[in-house]
Amino acid sequence: MGRKPTAAFDAKAFLTKAGTGRSISAYRKKQVVFIQGDPADAVFYLERGQIKLTVVSEQGKSAVVAMLGRGDFFGEGCLAGQPVRMATASAVTEVSVVRVERQAMIRLLHERSIFSERFMAHLLARNVRIEEDLVDQLFNSSEKRLARVLLLLARFGKEGATEPMIPKISQEVLAEMVGTTRPRINEFMNKFRKLGFIEYNGGLHIHSSLLNVLLHEKPPAA
């Protein structure tokens, strides 16, 4: 007999079961979850919405280093001895997050193998993403970097994510993520719209055809 498929792991249901050191909170759009420099004393799980991680340099220059979506963990640096937050986490949309205190998280990882596997998969995926981001910054044009950012925001390639709509995000934020200027972002977004790769209709719709920008040196003419 073939092996029965196992049910998908419901991290949100698992994390919000009765237990010490765990709580769930809702945040409004633009509300801050934690600030760069705050004590790093908990790990967070994003159950709904989008979170932006921003870093500010000593000179006051800011950069968006990550956009997180449903099912992502963040703030896990505390598990490696990180004493303070290295970035500010703020809500891009209305969000719901599960907060797990550091010691409670350590207990979960030791006692619950299925949860430990899920968290390890997250860490590995995050490491791959960091490597891809580095290659992207070193070798790809601003246009290609923007296309990749939009596809990542739309969670392209994940199960059930086809021709998706993403929450409204400013061109200033996109410019910070891509590492270019707002006028250049505006130019590329207009180009993508004219080519049918994206459309504005109650939100920003990202079509799979945007992959053409990544696969070809130049997108087809309009």
Number of C-alpha atoms within 10 A of each C-alpha: 3 4 5 6 6 6 6 6 11 11 17 17 9 10 19 14 10 9 10 10 13 19 16 16 11 16 17 14 15 15 16 15 18 16 18 16 12 13 14 22 20 21 22 21 22 22 21 18 20 22 29 21 22 21 19 14 8 7 6 8 8 12 18 20 16 18 19 20 21 17 15 19 20 18 23 20 17 19 16 7 10 14 14 16 20 19 21 21 25 22 22 23 19 15 23 20 23 22 23 23 18 21 16 16 21 14 10 16 17 11 11 10 11 13 18 16 12 14 17 13 12 16 16 11 11 14 12 11 13 14 10 12 16 11 11 16 14 9 10 15 14 19 21 24 21 23 22 21 18 20 19 15 20 23 19 19 11 9 7 9 12 14 14 17 19 16 15 12 13 9 16 15 16 19 20 16 18 26 16 17 14 17 12 14 21 15 11 17 19 14 17 21 15 13 16 14 19 22 18 11 8 9 13 17 19 26 19 17 14 21 16 15 19 18 10 10 11 11 15 9 7 8
